Amino acid sequence: MDIANDTKPGKRGILAWIKKRLVPLAGLIFAIAIIVGVVYVYLQNRDIFERLENYGYLGSFVISVILNATVILPVSNMTIIIALGATLPSPYIVGLAGGIGAAIGEMTGYIVGRSGRGLLAKNKVYARVEGWVKRWGWIAVFVMSIFPFLFDVVGIIAGAMRMPLWKFFLACWLGRTIVYVLVAYLASLGLRAIPWFG
């Protein structure tokens, strides 16, 4: 009896250690692998985005996933959304495809935050954004996803604060979709305003 009781806490301890240490480490390694993979693919195929634009709405989705998965790539996603919105028949579908792709791509920041809470360097910007996310929750994620320049920090903070994944994803998707649809629609209007494109 005593031997059986002695082994149970050991098993629980090992499972707790795996859950506390190995699972977050695996998530962090997974997110870093995605970021490194995206950068590698881009460096090996610098014209990849031009080729993806030829795929229309699917290109909008794939480009948004790639460019939102990492901030290292020196290419603007907004420029591609504008170009596709101006040239494809439905700017709304461009925005919707880009928005869902952006939300999927932003999962890397969320995973990094969720997995590597102790690794985060906390500066003034981080503290301010963290305060907004603590106070407003998913609403802060939604509003800040409309302004994508600091959004990688938001994803990391939301993950570190253990915001439910579905709330983060939904808020990110809604914010990015609104912006992308608006930008694609305005681009389509601008192109139609040019006489030789009308």
Secondary structure, DSSP 8 states (H G I E B T S, - for coil): -HHHHHHHHHHHHHHHHIIIIIHHHHHHHHHHHHHHHHHHHHHH-TTHHHHHHTTTHHHHHHHHHHHHH-S-S---HHHHHHHHHHHSS-HHHHHHHHHHHHHHHTHHHHHHHHH-GGG----HHHHHHHHHHHHHTHHHHHHHHHSGGGHHHHHHHHHHTT--HHHHHHHHHHHHHHHHHHHHHHHHHHHHHSGGG-
